[in-house]
Amino acid sequence: MSRLREEVRGGGRDFGGAIGYRPEQIFEEVAYLAYHFHWPYTHLMTLDHLERRRWIEEAARIVNRINDAQTNSLE
């Protein structure tokens, strides 16, 4: 195993992490959740990627329900 992999990924013992995870995507996810749920930055940054993505899905569902209700009330 390469020394770099050993240092970065814990020698292959642990899977996951933020390797290849674009910083722009983290900012976008954090901004989206902060906007919709008003959670503090420090809380949002403690969420791992999968948990953050799950909350984004929930926020999107809420937004879609609200938009659908508004559209239906205009008809």
Phi, psi and omega in degrees: 000141181290153179297322179300311180300320180299317181285319186280319188250015179071029177073019179085001180286325183250140177254159179097207182102187185251021179294126181080004180270112185295132177303326179299324180291321177298314179300318180296315180296314181296317179298318180299312181290321178297319180296313186278324184251350179060033177279147179289152180308315183298323178292314182298325182283348176274347178286139174281169186304312183296320179292319178298316178297323179295317178292327176297317177300318179295316179298318179297321177298317179298313180300317179296319178297317179296314180297319178297318180296320178294319179295316180293329180285341179275345182278000000 
